[in-house]
């Protein structure tokens, strides 16, 4: 009897994992891209702190059902003093599919429906581009996008740690786009 129950349970789980004509159902995969640079490739100079400090155009797709908002953090774990935070942005509408280039460096971005920005490691609001120490080698900038099942109840100007605490337990999907940058 136990063997029959196990076989039935296995068959039910196999049936639950298929869709249509025996094909497996696919789960939405959140992907993050930029027309400015490919994953693990150099970030253009215009996106660096030395040459314009322009936030890159970002696009995403595959948000899972139930996505209420997005948050994005950009950091550099290769910084000599520990991870350097370049951008904290949150309260992005769950229906959004990207962020435009050159977002204003204000606490709240009205043109994006009230998206909020936090404080970066430079001590300023909004995007702060790559500026690794000269001769320090290649740095890797992680643009981490989080699909959330809620909108964080946070004021503007939060730190990465405050955002991390607010979104804990609410992340339903995430994606990571890595750009590189070096200053000789």
Secondary structure, DSSP 8 states (H G I E B T S, - for coil): -HHHHHHHHHHHHHHHTEETTTEE------EEE-SS--TTEE--GGGSTTTT-----EEEE---TT--EEEEEEEETT-TTS-EEEEEEEEEETT--EE-SS---SSEEGGGTSEEE-B-TTSSBS-------TTS--EEEEEEEEEESS-----SS--HHHHHHHHTTTEEEEEEEEEEE---
